[in-house]
Amino acid sequence: MISAIEQFEQYLRFEKGAAEQTIAAYCHDVRQYLAFVIGSGERDIASLGEDDVVRFLNSLTEMGISARSVARYFSAVRHFHRFALDYGLSSTDPTELLRTPSFEKTLPDVLTVEQVVRLIEATDTNTPIGIRDRAVLEVLYGCGLRVGEVCRLRSVDIAFDHRLVRVLGKGSKERIVPIGNVAIEWVRTYLQHAYPLLRKSPKEPTALFLSNRGAPLNRMTVWLIVRAAARRAGLNAHITPHTLRHCFATHLIEAGADLRAVQEMLGHADISTTQIYLHLDRLYLSEVHRRCHPRW
């Protein structure tokens, strides 16, 4: 089984171009799946059938695993069986006729525009770290980036003249995202007044946003930046870097942005993922209907 998992890992990395986090999660899930259906090794992958997959998914539900997590396990198992079929480890794909387990999509927490402005402007910009934090917050909300995408940004990824950002997203897929005047001016301020003080080795290429030791910012540091700003702004809701991504998408759609354009900016492969941001307030929808419908 170990060799099959290793082959699966290489398949995800080199053929699918999956992100390292996805590879680690899928391999973990498949290990659990194989341990459950094969156990001590009395069976092999080729002998597994649809009933084995269903039995495994049912066991997860019985253990209290959330429906969303069960769907993730199923995605990993499905990828594994497709890999096994392609690589000759099995002659069938037992997941072929199975549907992805459904789960209720919960609506993300979203702040008002005024609350986002309060959060961003609560940062003290009298220090290099404060300037950096303000630039990070502006980019999170101004471009709708994932926290990992912000951490991977380089200064060469910002096209100041064209107000565009090159983003390395999930699965190492690149996309181009617009950046507004406010966000790009704070990035410029950061590069002029804070970045030279934080960067320890000017000879080596480095990330755009740096820690006080000159290392690239990590996810936890960005999370702490957002949480600290939320506390200073007096916002008691559970606010994370992803909250600002949700706000970016929601505020664009509420202002009339096309769903396809928002999908492109967010880097969603499937528009159904973007549709979760259509949770507009009923009063807002009523106002749009009143203003736009010819028979109101």
N, C-alpha and C positions, 0 to 999 in steps of 0.2 A: 504493500500500500504506500510505503514511503516514496518509492520510485515514481508511482503514479502521481502523487501529490507534487513531487518535484517537477515532473513533466508538465503538469497542469499550471504550476507557477510560472514556468518558462513560456508556456502558451499564452498566459495572460499578459506577461511582461513584453514579449517580443512580437507576438502576432496581434494581440488585441490592443497593445499600447496602454494598458490599464495603469492607473496611478498606484503608487506603492501601498497606500492605505487600502485601496480596493483589493489589491492582491493579497495583502495580509488578512483582510476580513474574509474573503472568499475561501482562502486556504484553511483558515480556522473553521469555517462553517462546514466545509467538505470533510475535513478530518472528523468532525463530530458525526456527520452523516454516515461516513464509512464505518466508524466505530460502532454505530448503532445497528446498521443493516448487515454488516459483515462480521462484526465481533472479533472472535479469535482467529478468523481467517479460514473458516470452513467453506466459504463461498468466494467467488471472484466477481469483478466488476461486470463481466459479461453476463452473469446470471441474474443481475438485478433487474427488477421489473417495476411497473407502475405501482403495484401494491406496496412495494418497499418504500417508495418515495412518499406515498400517502400515509403509510404507517409512521414514518419519521416525522412528517409535518404534524400529524395528529398528536404524537408524543410531545412535541414542543408546546402545542396548545394546552395539553393536559398539565404541563409543568407551569403554566401561567405565563408563558412567553407572549408578549404583545403581538397583535395581528401584524403590525408593521414589521416587527423583527422576523416573524414567520415568513413574510413575503420576501425579506432579504435572504433568509436561508434558502428559500425556494429558488431565488435568482442564482445563488451560488451553485446549487445542485444542478440546475438546468444547464448552466455554463459548463459544469464538469462533465455531464453526460454528452453534451455536444462535442466537447473536446475528446472524450473517450471514443465516440463514434468516428470522428475525423482521424484519430490516431490508431484506429484498429484495435482498441482495447475492448470494444463491444460492437456488436452488429446491429444494435437497436438503440434508440433513445427513449427511455421510459417516461420522459417528461413531455414528449412531443404532443400528446393529446390532453395534457393537464393545463388547467388555467391557473394563472397567478392568483394566490389567495388574496381576496379583497380586504381592504382595511379602510377605516374611516379616516379621511385626511383632516387633521386638525388645522384650524386656521392659525397662522402665526401671529404672535403679538406684534401690533403695529402702533407706533407713536404718531401723534399729529405732527404736522410740519412745525408748528410752534414748539412742541416738545423736543423735536430733533435739533432745532436751532438752539434751544436752551442748553441741551446736552453738549453740543459742539462748542458753543461759546463759553461754557463753564471752565474751560481749560485755561490755566495761567500760562501765558505765552512770553513771560519775562525771562525764561531760561531756555537753553538749547533743547532740553528734554520736553519742555512745554510746547515749544514750536513743533517739535517732531510729533508729539501727541496730537496737536491740532491738525497737522497735515494728514496723519493717519486717519483721524475721524472724518475729515473732509473727503478723503479718497474712498473710504468705506461707504459713506452715504452718497457721494457725488457720482460714483461709478458702479455701485451695487456689487462690489467684488466680494468673493469668499475670503475668509481670513487667510487661508493658505496662499491665495493669489496675491494678496497684499504683501505677505512676507516674501514672496518670490520676485516682486517687482524690482527692476533695476532702473537707474536714472536714464539709461538709453532707451527704455521702453516708453518714455514720455515724449510725445511729439508736441512740443510747446506751440510751435507755429500753427499746427493744424488742430490743436486741442483734442488729441487722441491718445489712448493708452493701449499698448500691446500687452495682452494678458495671457499668461500660460495657465490654462484651466485644467479641469479633470482629464485624465488620460493624456496629458501633455498636449492638449489641443489648444491652438492659439486662436484668439479672437481680438478684434479691435473694438474698443469701447470709447465713446466720447467722454470727455471730462470738461466740466463747466469752468467758468471764469474764476469763481471763488476757490474751488478746489485746486486749480492749477496755479493760482497765485500763492496759495499756502505751500504747495510743493516747491515753488520757486523760492519762496522765503526760507523754507527749510534747507534747501540746497545751498543757499547763499550764507545763512547765518548759523545753522546748526550742524549740518552734515560735515563740514570741514573740521569741526571740533570733536565730533563723535568718531570719525574715521581714523583708525590707528595706523593703517598702512596704505598710503596713497598710491603705491605701485601696483597693488593687486585689485582686480575688479571685484566689486562687492555689491551687496543688495542695496536698494534705495534706502530703506528704513533700518536704522542701526540702533543697537542697544547702547547703554552708556559705556560698555566695554569694546564697542566697535564691531560686535558680531551682528549678523542679521537678526532682526526681530523674530521671535518664535510665536506660535499661536497663543500660548499662555500669556505672554507679555501684552499682546494686542487685546486679549480678553480683559486683562487687568486695566488697560488704558480705558476701555469702554466702561467698565464697572466703576472706576474712579470718577469718570466724567458724569456718569449717571447719578452717583451719590452727591457730587458737588451741585448738580442741577436740581437736586431734590426729587428725583424720579425713583419711586420705590418699586416699580415693576421689574420683573426679571429681564434685564436687558443685556444682550450679548452682541458681539460683532455681527452675527447673522440677523439680529433685529434690524440693524441699519440696512442690510441687504433687502429685507422684507419691506422696510419703509421706502427704499428707493423704488422698488417695483410698484408698490401700492400707490404711491404718490404720483408716479408717472401715469398709471392707468386711470386714476381718478381725474387727472388733468386732461385725459383724452388720448393718451398714447396708444398706438396700435399694439395689439398683443404680440404680433410677430416680431415687431421691433424690440419689445421688451424681452422676448424670448432670446433674441440674438444678443442683446446686451448682457443678459444673465448667463449666457452660455448653456442654456438648457437644450439637450438633444431632442427632447420630446415636448411639444407645446402643451401637452396635458399637465406637465409639471408646472408650467407657467400659469395655468388656469386657476391655480389655488389663490392667485392674487386678485381674482375677480370677486373678492368678498367685500363689495362696496356697501356702504351704509344705505339702508332703505330710503332714508330721507334724501340722500344724494341722488339715488336712482329716480326718485319721484321728481326731484328738481330737474334732472336731465330730461325726463319725459315731458314735464310741463313746458320746458323751454324749447324743446326740439320737435315735439309731435304736432303735425299740422291740424289735428282735430282736437286739441286740448280745449 
